[in-house]
């Protein structure tokens, strides 16, 4: 069984630099990550990104995440905007298209299901 860290722990766990966010068209977002568990088509981890923005087309998997710190906006393809801040829980289903715009370094705990 995988134990997902508490919010307090997720805020302080050290992450590994993962480089520039591919596809970014605004800012210079840099990502960091800590994988907690991976297998059977399910990935669990902590992800962080500095300010910037990028589009997503036809997401290949489903993600559920909880924002730990930072802020930003996710905009669905239909124009619906969702503010991201500590405590926000977000589900992005397989096939989702839209945009991420991070305004202050954002950290999230995620579960991705293939």
FILUM-920677 format. One line per 8 residues: their letters; for each residue y, z, x of N, C-alpha, C, CB. Coordinates in nm, 2 decimals, decimal comma. Atoms other than C-alpha are relative to their C-alpha. Glycine has a CB too. Example, Ala and Ser with C-alpha at 12.3 -4.5 7.8 and 13.67 -1.06 7.14 Angstrom:
# residues 2
as	-0,12 0,00 0,09 -0,45 0,78 1,23 0,12 0,00 0,09 0,00 0,12 -0,10 ~ -0,11 0,00 -0,09 -0,11 0,71 1,37 0,11 0,08 -0,08 0,05 -0,14 0,04
//
This chain:
# residues 114
xxxxxxxx	-0,12 0,00 0,08 0,00 0,00 0,00 0,12 0,00 0,09 0,00 0,12 -0,10 ~ -0,12 0,00 -0,07 0,35 -0,08 0,12 0,10 0,10 -0,06 0,06 -0,15 0,00 ~ -0,11 -0,09 0,04 0,62 0,18 0,11 0,13 -0,06 0,03 -0,02 0,14 0,06 ~ -0,14 0,05 -0,02 0,97 0,05 0,06 0,09 0,11 0,03 0,05 -0,08 -0,13 ~ -0,08 -0,12 -0,04 1,22 0,27 0,24 0,11 0,03 -0,11 0,07 -0,03 0,13 ~ -0,10 -0,05 0,09 1,47 0,48 0,04 0,13 -0,08 0,04 0,02 0,15 0,01 ~ -0,13 0,06 -0,03 1,83 0,35 0,02 0,06 0,06 0,12 0,09 0,01 -0,12 ~ -0,06 -0,06 -0,12 1,94 0,60 0,28 -0,07 -0,05 0,12 -0,02 0,15 -0,01
xxxxxxxx	0,07 0,05 -0,12 1,67 0,49 0,52 0,03 -0,15 0,02 -0,15 0,01 -0,02 ~ -0,03 0,14 -0,01 1,74 0,12 0,45 0,14 -0,03 0,06 -0,01 -0,07 -0,14 ~ -0,13 0,01 -0,06 2,10 0,18 0,55 0,00 0,02 0,15 0,10 0,09 -0,07 ~ 0,00 -0,04 -0,14 2,01 0,31 0,89 -0,11 -0,06 0,09 -0,01 0,15 0,01 ~ 0,10 0,06 -0,08 1,70 0,12 0,99 0,06 -0,11 0,09 -0,11 -0,06 -0,09 ~ -0,05 0,10 -0,09 1,77 -0,10 1,29 -0,07 -0,13 -0,03 -0,03 0,04 0,15 ~ 0,05 0,13 0,03 1,73 -0,47 1,23 0,00 -0,09 0,12 0,08 -0,07 -0,11 ~ 0,00 0,09 -0,11 1,65 -0,76 1,46 0,09 -0,12 -0,03 -0,15 -0,05 0,03
xxxxxxxx	-0,09 0,12 0,02 1,91 -1,04 1,50 -0,09 -0,12 -0,03 0,09 -0,03 0,12 ~ 0,08 0,12 0,04 1,78 -1,36 1,33 0,08 -0,13 0,01 -0,05 0,02 -0,14 ~ -0,08 0,12 -0,02 2,07 -1,60 1,41 0,08 -0,04 -0,12 -0,09 -0,11 0,04 ~ -0,09 0,06 0,10 2,31 -1,81 1,21 -0,08 -0,03 -0,13 0,07 -0,12 0,05 ~ 0,06 0,03 0,13 2,24 -1,85 0,84 0,00 -0,16 -0,02 0,08 0,06 -0,12 ~ 0,02 0,15 0,02 2,10 -2,21 0,80 0,07 -0,05 -0,12 -0,15 -0,04 0,00 ~ -0,06 0,06 0,11 2,30 -2,43 0,57 0,14 0,06 -0,04 -0,09 0,01 -0,12 ~ -0,13 -0,06 0,03 2,62 -2,22 0,58 0,11 -0,10 0,00 0,03 0,12 0,09
xxxxxxxx	-0,11 0,09 0,00 2,93 -2,41 0,48 0,13 0,07 -0,01 -0,01 -0,10 -0,12 ~ -0,12 -0,08 0,00 3,18 -2,13 0,49 -0,02 0,12 0,09 0,04 0,05 -0,14 ~ 0,02 -0,11 -0,09 3,24 -1,87 0,76 -0,10 -0,03 0,11 -0,03 0,13 -0,07 ~ 0,10 0,01 -0,11 2,99 -1,80 1,04 -0,10 0,11 -0,02 0,07 0,00 0,14 ~ 0,09 -0,12 0,03 2,73 -1,58 0,87 -0,12 0,01 0,10 -0,06 -0,02 -0,14 ~ 0,11 -0,03 -0,09 2,48 -1,42 1,11 -0,09 0,10 -0,07 0,05 0,06 0,14 ~ 0,10 -0,08 0,07 2,16 -1,26 0,98 -0,08 0,09 0,10 -0,09 -0,09 -0,08 ~ 0,09 -0,09 -0,07 1,94 -0,97 1,09 -0,10 0,04 -0,10 0,08 0,12 0,06
xxxxxxxx	0,11 -0,03 0,09 1,61 -0,87 0,94 -0,10 0,10 0,06 -0,08 -0,13 -0,04 ~ 0,11 -0,08 -0,04 1,33 -0,61 0,95 -0,11 -0,02 -0,10 0,04 0,15 0,01 ~ 0,11 0,02 0,09 1,00 -0,71 0,80 -0,07 0,13 -0,01 -0,09 -0,12 0,05 ~ 0,08 -0,13 0,02 0,82 -0,42 0,64 -0,14 -0,03 -0,03 0,07 0,07 -0,12 ~ 0,14 0,04 0,03 0,52 -0,60 0,50 0,00 -0,15 -0,03 -0,05 0,08 -0,12 ~ 0,01 0,14 0,03 0,39 -0,95 0,47 -0,15 -0,03 -0,02 0,06 -0,09 0,11 ~ 0,14 0,04 0,03 0,07 -1,09 0,32 -0,03 -0,03 -0,14 -0,10 0,11 0,05 ~ 0,04 0,03 0,14 -0,10 -1,23 0,01 0,12 -0,06 -0,08 -0,05 0,12 -0,07
xxxxxxxx	-0,11 0,06 0,07 0,22 -1,43 -0,07 0,11 0,09 -0,03 -0,05 -0,07 -0,12 ~ -0,11 -0,10 0,03 0,44 -1,12 -0,08 0,06 0,05 0,13 -0,05 0,12 -0,08 ~ -0,08 -0,05 -0,12 0,71 -1,04 0,18 0,09 0,11 -0,04 0,07 -0,12 0,07 ~ -0,09 -0,11 0,03 0,90 -0,71 0,18 0,08 0,02 0,13 -0,08 0,12 -0,05 ~ -0,08 -0,03 -0,12 1,19 -0,64 0,42 0,14 0,04 -0,03 0,00 -0,11 0,09 ~ -0,15 -0,03 0,01 1,55 -0,55 0,49 0,07 -0,12 0,07 0,03 0,14 0,06 ~ -0,08 0,11 -0,05 1,80 -0,83 0,54 0,15 0,03 0,00 -0,03 -0,13 -0,08 ~ -0,14 -0,02 -0,01 2,16 -0,82 0,65 0,07 -0,13 0,04 0,04 0,12 0,10
xxxxxxxx	-0,08 0,12 -0,03 2,43 -1,09 0,67 0,14 0,03 0,01 -0,03 -0,12 -0,10 ~ -0,15 -0,01 -0,01 2,79 -1,11 0,79 0,06 -0,10 -0,09 0,04 -0,02 0,15 ~ -0,07 0,08 0,10 3,05 -1,28 0,57 -0,02 -0,15 0,03 0,15 0,03 0,00 ~ 0,01 0,15 0,01 3,01 -1,65 0,48 -0,07 -0,04 -0,13 -0,08 -0,04 0,12 ~ 0,06 0,05 0,12 2,87 -1,87 0,22 -0,09 -0,12 0,02 0,11 -0,04 -0,10 ~ 0,10 0,12 -0,01 2,59 -2,13 0,15 -0,06 -0,03 -0,13 -0,11 0,03 0,10 ~ 0,07 0,04 0,12 2,43 -2,32 -0,13 -0,15 0,01 0,01 0,04 -0,15 -0,04 ~ 0,14 0,00 0,01 2,07 -2,29 -0,24 -0,04 -0,10 -0,10 -0,06 0,15 -0,03
xxxxxxxx	0,05 0,10 0,09 1,89 -2,58 -0,40 -0,15 0,02 -0,03 0,02 -0,14 0,05 ~ 0,14 -0,01 0,04 1,56 -2,53 -0,59 -0,08 0,10 0,08 -0,06 -0,14 0,01 ~ 0,07 -0,11 -0,08 1,45 -2,20 -0,44 -0,15 -0,01 -0,01 0,05 0,14 -0,06 ~ 0,15 0,03 0,00 1,08 -2,23 -0,34 -0,08 0,12 -0,04 -0,04 -0,04 0,14 ~ 0,07 -0,12 0,03 0,99 -1,87 -0,43 0,09 0,09 -0,09 -0,05 0,08 0,13 ~ -0,08 -0,10 0,08 1,10 -1,57 -0,64 0,04 0,12 0,09 -0,08 0,05 -0,12 ~ -0,05 -0,12 -0,08 1,31 -1,29 -0,48 0,06 0,10 -0,10 0,10 -0,04 0,10 ~ -0,06 -0,11 0,06 1,39 -0,95 -0,62 0,06 0,08 0,11 -0,10 0,08 -0,09
xxxxxxxx	-0,06 -0,08 -0,11 1,64 -0,75 -0,41 0,09 0,10 -0,06 0,07 -0,09 0,09 ~ -0,10 -0,10 0,03 1,85 -0,44 -0,42 0,10 0,01 0,11 -0,08 0,14 -0,02 ~ -0,10 0,00 -0,10 2,18 -0,44 -0,25 0,02 0,15 0,05 0,14 -0,06 -0,05 ~ -0,01 -0,13 -0,06 2,21 -0,14 -0,01 0,15 0,02 0,04 -0,09 0,01 0,12 ~ -0,14 -0,02 -0,04 2,57 -0,20 0,12 0,06 -0,14 0,01 0,01 0,07 0,14 ~ -0,08 0,12 -0,01 2,84 -0,46 0,15 0,03 -0,06 -0,14 -0,08 -0,11 0,08 ~ -0,04 0,07 0,12 2,97 -0,71 -0,11 -0,01 -0,15 0,01 0,14 0,05 -0,04 ~ 0,00 0,14 0,01 2,96 -1,06 -0,23 -0,01 -0,05 -0,14 -0,11 -0,06 0,09
xxxxxxxx	0,02 0,06 0,13 2,90 -1,30 -0,52 -0,11 -0,10 0,01 0,13 -0,06 -0,05 ~ 0,10 0,10 0,02 2,60 -1,50 -0,63 0,05 -0,08 -0,12 -0,14 0,06 -0,01 ~ -0,05 0,09 0,11 2,70 -1,80 -0,84 -0,12 -0,09 -0,04 0,12 -0,08 0,03 ~ 0,10 0,09 0,05 2,43 -1,97 -1,05 0,05 -0,14 -0,02 -0,06 0,05 -0,14 ~ -0,04 0,14 0,01 2,43 -2,35 -1,08 0,08 -0,02 -0,13 -0,13 -0,09 -0,01 ~ -0,08 0,02 0,13 2,58 -2,31 -1,44 0,13 0,07 0,01 -0,08 0,06 -0,11 ~ -0,13 -0,06 -0,02 2,88 -2,12 -1,29 0,00 0,15 -0,03 0,09 -0,07 -0,09 ~ 0,00 -0,14 0,02 2,77 -1,77 -1,39 0,01 0,07 0,13 -0,13 0,04 -0,07
xxxxxxxx	-0,02 -0,07 -0,13 2,89 -1,53 -1,12 -0,04 0,15 -0,02 0,15 0,00 0,04 ~ 0,05 -0,14 0,00 2,73 -1,20 -1,03 0,05 0,07 0,12 -0,16 0,01 -0,01 ~ -0,05 -0,08 -0,11 2,91 -0,94 -0,82 -0,12 0,07 0,07 0,11 0,10 -0,04 ~ 0,10 -0,07 -0,08 2,70 -0,79 -0,54 0,07 0,12 0,07 -0,07 -0,09 0,10 ~ -0,05 -0,12 -0,07 2,76 -0,43 -0,43 -0,12 0,10 0,00 0,12 0,06 -0,08 ~ 0,11 -0,10 -0,01 2,55 -0,13 -0,35 -0,05 0,04 -0,13 0,05 0,13 0,08 ~ 0,06 -0,03 0,13 2,31 -0,06 -0,63 -0,03 -0,12 -0,09 0,09 0,09 -0,07 ~ 0,03 0,12 0,08 2,30 -0,41 -0,77 -0,14 -0,05 0,03 0,10 -0,12 0,04
xxxxxxxx	0,14 0,05 -0,01 1,95 -0,54 -0,84 0,01 -0,14 -0,05 -0,11 0,08 -0,08 ~ -0,02 0,14 0,03 1,92 -0,92 -0,84 -0,14 -0,06 0,00 0,09 -0,06 0,11 ~ 0,12 0,08 0,00 1,63 -1,15 -0,93 0,04 -0,15 0,00 -0,09 0,03 -0,13 ~ -0,02 0,14 -0,01 1,64 -1,51 -0,82 -0,14 -0,07 -0,01 0,07 -0,04 0,14 ~ 0,14 0,05 0,02 1,34 -1,70 -0,97 -0,02 -0,13 0,08 -0,01 -0,03 -0,15 ~ 0,04 0,13 -0,06 1,15 -1,99 -0,82 0,07 -0,11 -0,07 -0,16 -0,02 0,00 ~ -0,07 0,11 0,06 1,35 -2,31 -0,88 0,15 0,03 -0,02 -0,06 -0,03 -0,13 ~ -0,14 -0,04 0,01 1,69 -2,12 -0,88 0,09 -0,09 0,09 0,02 0,15 0,02
xxxxxxxx	-0,10 0,06 -0,08 1,99 -2,31 -0,76 0,13 0,07 -0,02 0,01 -0,16 -0,03 ~ -0,13 -0,06 0,01 2,33 -2,17 -0,68 0,06 0,02 0,13 -0,01 0,14 -0,07 ~ -0,07 -0,02 -0,12 2,54 -2,02 -0,41 0,02 0,15 0,03 0,14 -0,06 -0,01 ~ -0,03 -0,13 -0,05 2,57 -1,70 -0,20 0,14 -0,01 0,07 -0,11 0,05 0,09 ~ -0,12 -0,02 -0,08 2,92 -1,59 -0,08 0,01 0,15 0,03 0,13 -0,05 -0,09 ~ -0,01 -0,14 -0,05 2,93 -1,27 0,12 0,14 0,03 0,05 -0,11 0,03 0,11 ~ -0,14 -0,04 -0,04 3,27 -1,10 0,16 0,00 0,11 0,10 0,08 0,03 -0,13 ~ 0,01 -0,10 -0,10 3,17 -0,80 0,36 -0,15 0,02 0,03 0,06 0,14 -0,04
xxxxxxxx	0,14 0,00 -0,05 2,85 -0,76 0,57 -0,09 0,07 -0,11 -0,01 0,08 0,13 ~ 0,08 -0,04 0,11 2,58 -0,72 0,31 -0,15 0,03 0,05 -0,01 -0,11 -0,11 ~ 0,14 -0,03 -0,04 2,24 -0,55 0,35 -0,08 0,02 -0,13 -0,01 0,13 0,08 ~ 0,08 -0,01 0,11 1,96 -0,57 0,10 -0,15 0,03 0,04 0,00 -0,13 -0,09 ~ 0,14 -0,01 -0,01 1,60 -0,46 0,05 -0,06 -0,11 -0,09 -0,05 0,15 -0,04 ~ 0,05 0,11 0,08 1,40 -0,76 -0,07 -0,16 0,00 -0,02 0,04 -0,13 0,06 ~ 0,14 0,03 0,03 1,06 -0,85 -0,22 0,00 -0,15 -0,04 -0,07 0,09 -0,11 ~ 0,01 0,15 0,03 0,98 -1,23 -0,21 -0,15 -0,03 -0,03 0,04 -0,08 0,12
xx	0,13 0,04 0,05 0,68 -1,37 -0,40 -0,01 -0,15 0,00 -0,03 0,06 -0,14 ~ 0,02 0,15 -0,01 0,55 -1,72 -0,32 -0,04 -0,06 -0,13 -0,09 -0,03 0,11
//
